[in-house]
Amino acid sequence: MKGKLVTLEHWPAVLTFPFVLLLIATSLAACAPQPWEQNPDVQTARRNCTGLAEGERYACIERHAVDSLNPDVCRLAGVWVDDACLQAVYQAADDPAICDRIYLKGVRPTCRAYYTRYYQALNDHDDERAYACVSRRSLTSALFSNMGDLALYHSSYEDDPLREKIDSVQVMGIEPLPDAGNPEGVVEYKVDIDVEYETEIVSRSGHNVRFVLLEKEIETAGWRITTIGTGP
């Protein structure tokens, strides 16, 4: 049996019904709240900050974002200023895992760079800044490592004969290891680095992997490095 011929005058009738359904579905999808909008932290910030003057409104949103350590709250600030809000959040978090929760992909590298301060300090040959990233217990232990038979302790960290002096180092990647089985209060990260040593003693220049453990020696002092090893 021959099919019915659809002439040009029939096209509007043929297309209208599915096209209308598509428009309705698209409109409903656009009107539906996004998952981040339903987040309790976002809803609380929206409720408390709505109606304020522009400057006060932004300060209110940033305060809620920092207090909850929730980057999604910064979405309420709007474009052009939400990146500043995100910066306040990841600096307050004191945890590099926050970088993976940031919705602006362009801010994630800046966030990760913020948490590579130890290696940045080594690359800048800024020992004081590097030591500030290390726990006091680890710094104290370093003064008693690889000593001569007659020494009580090293007079400086540079006296350790096995101390690997770095000419330059760049962090290539950071990966949290939540299931590493460390004691409570200790977090571990796998860090890929590209390093050039002044003198190769134990490690070799080039690509290296380090496993970095951190803990809060003092709650108000933030995270500090306790161990840097070559294996998990």
C-alpha positions as CSV (number, residue, x, y, z in Angstrom):
1,M,0.0,0.0,0.0
2,K,1.3,3.4,-0.9
3,G,2.0,5.9,1.9
4,K,0.1,9.1,2.2
5,L,1.9,12.0,0.6
6,V,2.5,14.9,3.0
7,T,2.5,18.1,1.1
8,L,4.0,21.4,2.2
9,E,0.7,22.7,3.7
10,H,0.7,19.6,6.1
11,W,4.2,20.3,7.6
12,P,3.0,22.9,10.2
13,A,0.4,20.4,11.5
14,V,2.9,17.5,11.5
15,L,5.6,19.5,13.4
16,T,3.4,21.5,15.8
17,F,2.6,18.9,18.5
18,P,6.1,17.4,19.1
19,F,7.6,20.9,18.8
20,V,5.3,22.3,21.5
21,L,6.1,19.3,23.7
22,L,9.9,20.0,23.2
23,L,9.4,23.7,24.1
24,I,7.4,22.8,27.3
25,A,10.0,20.3,28.4
26,T,12.8,22.8,27.8
27,S,11.0,25.5,29.7
28,L,10.3,23.1,32.6
29,A,14.0,22.1,32.7
30,A,15.1,25.7,32.7
31,C,12.7,26.6,35.6
32,A,13.7,23.6,37.8
33,P,16.1,24.5,40.6
34,Q,19.7,23.3,40.1
35,P,21.1,20.8,42.7
36,W,23.4,23.5,44.2
37,E,20.4,25.8,44.8
38,Q,18.8,23.2,47.0
39,N,21.8,22.9,49.2
40,P,20.9,23.9,52.8
41,D,24.0,26.2,53.1
42,V,23.0,28.0,49.9
43,Q,19.4,28.4,51.0
44,T,20.5,29.8,54.4
45,A,22.8,32.3,52.7
46,R,20.2,33.3,50.2
47,R,17.6,33.8,53.0
48,N,20.0,35.9,55.2
49,C,21.6,37.9,52.5
50,T,18.7,38.9,50.3
51,G,17.7,42.5,50.4
52,L,21.0,43.9,51.6
53,A,22.9,46.6,49.8
54,E,25.3,45.3,47.2
55,G,28.5,45.5,49.3
56,E,26.8,44.1,52.4
57,R,25.2,41.4,50.4
58,Y,28.5,40.2,49.0
59,A,30.1,40.3,52.5
60,C,27.2,38.3,53.8
61,I,27.5,35.6,51.1
62,E,31.3,35.3,51.6
63,R,30.8,35.0,55.3
64,H,28.3,32.2,54.9
65,A,30.6,30.4,52.3
66,V,33.6,30.6,54.6
67,D,31.7,29.5,57.7
68,S,30.2,26.5,55.9
69,L,33.3,25.9,53.8
70,N,30.9,25.4,50.9
71,P,32.1,26.8,47.5
72,D,28.6,26.5,46.1
73,V,27.4,29.4,48.3
74,C,29.7,31.7,46.2
75,R,27.4,31.1,43.2
76,L,25.0,33.6,44.9
77,A,27.6,36.3,44.5
78,G,27.4,36.3,40.7
79,V,30.0,36.4,38.0
80,W,33.2,38.5,38.3
81,V,33.1,38.4,42.1
82,D,32.5,34.8,42.9
83,D,36.2,33.9,42.2
84,A,37.2,36.2,45.1
85,C,34.6,34.5,47.3
86,L,36.1,31.1,46.3
87,Q,39.6,32.2,47.2
88,A,38.3,33.1,50.7
89,V,36.8,29.6,51.0
90,Y,39.8,27.6,50.0
91,Q,42.1,29.6,52.1
92,A,39.9,29.1,55.1
93,A,39.5,25.4,54.5
94,D,43.2,24.7,55.0
95,D,42.7,21.5,53.1
96,P,43.7,20.9,49.4
97,A,40.7,18.6,48.9
98,I,38.5,21.7,48.7
99,C,40.0,22.4,45.3
100,D,38.1,19.5,43.7
101,R,34.8,21.0,45.0
102,I,35.2,24.4,43.3
103,Y,32.8,24.8,40.4
104,L,34.9,27.3,38.4
105,K,37.6,25.2,36.6
106,G,39.7,28.3,36.2
107,V,40.1,28.7,39.9
108,R,41.1,25.1,40.7
109,P,44.7,25.5,39.5
110,T,45.1,28.6,41.7
111,C,43.6,26.7,44.6
112,R,46.1,23.8,44.1
113,A,49.0,26.3,43.8
114,Y,48.0,27.8,47.1
115,Y,48.4,24.3,48.7
116,T,51.8,23.7,47.2
117,R,53.4,26.4,49.3
118,Y,56.0,24.0,50.8
119,Y,57.4,23.1,47.4
120,Q,57.0,26.6,46.2
121,A,59.2,27.7,49.1
122,L,61.8,25.1,48.2
123,N,61.8,26.2,44.6
124,D,62.3,29.8,45.8
125,H,65.1,28.7,48.2
126,D,63.0,30.2,51.0
127,D,63.9,27.8,53.8
128,E,62.1,29.8,56.5
129,R,58.8,29.6,54.6
130,A,59.3,25.9,53.9
131,Y,60.0,25.2,57.6
132,A,56.8,27.1,58.5
133,C,54.9,24.3,56.7
134,V,56.4,21.5,58.8
135,S,55.3,20.4,62.2
136,R,57.4,21.3,65.2
137,R,57.9,17.6,66.0
138,S,59.3,16.9,62.6
139,L,61.6,20.0,62.7
140,T,62.9,18.8,66.1
141,S,63.6,15.3,64.8
142,A,65.5,16.7,61.9
143,L,68.0,18.3,64.3
144,F,69.0,14.8,65.6
145,S,69.2,12.9,62.2
146,N,72.4,11.6,60.7
147,M,74.6,13.1,63.4
148,G,78.3,12.5,63.9
149,D,79.4,10.4,66.9
150,L,80.4,13.4,69.1
151,A,77.5,15.7,68.2
152,L,74.5,16.3,70.5
153,Y,72.4,17.8,67.7
154,H,72.8,19.8,64.5
155,S,73.2,23.5,65.0
156,S,71.1,24.1,61.9
157,Y,69.0,22.1,59.4
158,E,71.7,22.5,56.8
159,D,74.2,20.5,58.8
160,D,72.5,17.2,58.0
161,P,75.0,15.5,55.6
162,L,72.1,13.6,53.9
163,R,69.9,16.6,53.4
164,E,68.9,16.8,49.7
165,K,69.4,20.3,48.5
166,I,66.9,21.3,45.8
167,D,67.8,23.5,42.9
168,S,64.2,23.7,41.5
169,V,60.9,21.8,42.0
170,Q,57.5,22.1,40.5
171,V,54.3,20.3,41.7
172,M,52.7,18.4,38.8
173,G,49.7,17.0,40.7
174,I,48.1,16.4,44.1
175,E,45.9,13.4,44.9
176,P,44.2,12.9,48.3
177,L,44.4,9.3,49.7
178,P,41.4,9.1,52.0
179,D,41.7,5.3,52.5
180,A,45.4,5.2,53.4
181,G,44.7,3.8,56.9
182,N,46.5,6.6,58.8
183,P,45.7,7.4,62.4
184,E,42.7,9.7,63.2
185,G,43.6,13.3,62.5
186,V,46.2,12.5,59.9
187,V,45.6,13.1,56.2
188,E,47.7,11.9,53.3
189,Y,48.3,13.1,49.8
190,K,50.2,11.7,46.8
191,V,52.2,14.5,45.2
192,D,53.9,14.3,41.8
193,I,56.9,16.6,41.5
194,D,59.4,17.5,38.8
195,V,62.6,18.2,40.8
196,E,66.3,19.1,40.1
197,Y,68.7,18.3,43.0
198,E,71.9,20.3,43.5
199,T,73.5,17.0,44.4
200,E,71.8,13.6,44.0
201,I,72.2,11.7,47.3
202,V,69.2,9.3,47.6
203,S,66.7,10.5,45.0
204,R,67.3,11.3,41.3
205,S,66.4,14.4,39.5
206,G,63.3,14.4,37.3
207,H,59.8,13.0,38.0
208,N,59.3,11.8,41.6
209,V,56.4,10.8,43.7
210,R,56.1,11.8,47.3
211,F,53.5,10.8,49.9
212,V,52.9,13.6,52.3
213,L,51.2,13.2,55.7
214,L,49.7,16.2,57.5
215,E,48.1,16.8,60.8
216,K,47.0,19.7,63.0
217,E,49.6,19.8,65.8
218,I,47.7,22.8,67.2
219,E,44.1,23.1,66.2
220,T,44.3,26.9,65.5
221,A,47.6,26.6,63.6
222,G,46.3,24.7,60.6
223,W,47.7,21.6,58.9
224,R,51.5,21.0,59.0
225,I,53.6,18.4,57.3
226,T,54.7,15.5,59.5
227,T,56.2,13.1,57.0
228,I,57.3,13.1,53.4
229,G,58.0,9.6,52.1
230,T,58.6,7.8,48.8
231,G,55.8,5.2,49.5
232,P,52.4,5.2,51.0
